[in-house]
Amino acid sequence: MEIKKMYEIAHEYQQRSYSPYSKYKVGCCVKDSNGKFYGGCNIENASYSPTICAERTAISKMVSEGNQLIDTILITGDSEFTYPCGVCRQVISEFSDENTKIIIAKNENEYREYKIKDLLPHGFNGDDIDV
Ligand code: THU
């Protein structure tokens, strides 16, 4: 699953975090279904609400490059284990399937692995609209 490589990418992007308000740095690495990697960091704003999380930065890069399925997403941040916020769980859900792996990493050796149904049980998705 290339945890070491994905952690290194996420950690590198964590250093690029623009977070002068919270001073909380988050990094993310997405591997798409074709094996391509995308890094992301959180990008804050003086007006606060335009802030984008690291996960959505990386996922936006994946989708805008033409892939819509996350194989694996790894998140690392300033907490021992940084879990995705509710908005990011919803966005991960949009571009996941039942095999998508969500890795919450303290470092390359210590991490926890989940599926989207673990982090967003009973979620709302496109099937609900397709009635
Ligand atoms: N943040 C993320 O980048 N990802 C998350 O899932 C949790 C929160 C960022 C947003 C904000 O810049 C900072 O962490 C503090 O909330």
Residues whose N, C-alpha, C, O or C-beta is under 5 A from the ligand:
A	BS01	THU	S19 S22 Y24 V26 N42 E44 T51 I52 C53 A54 E55 Y83 P84 C85 C88
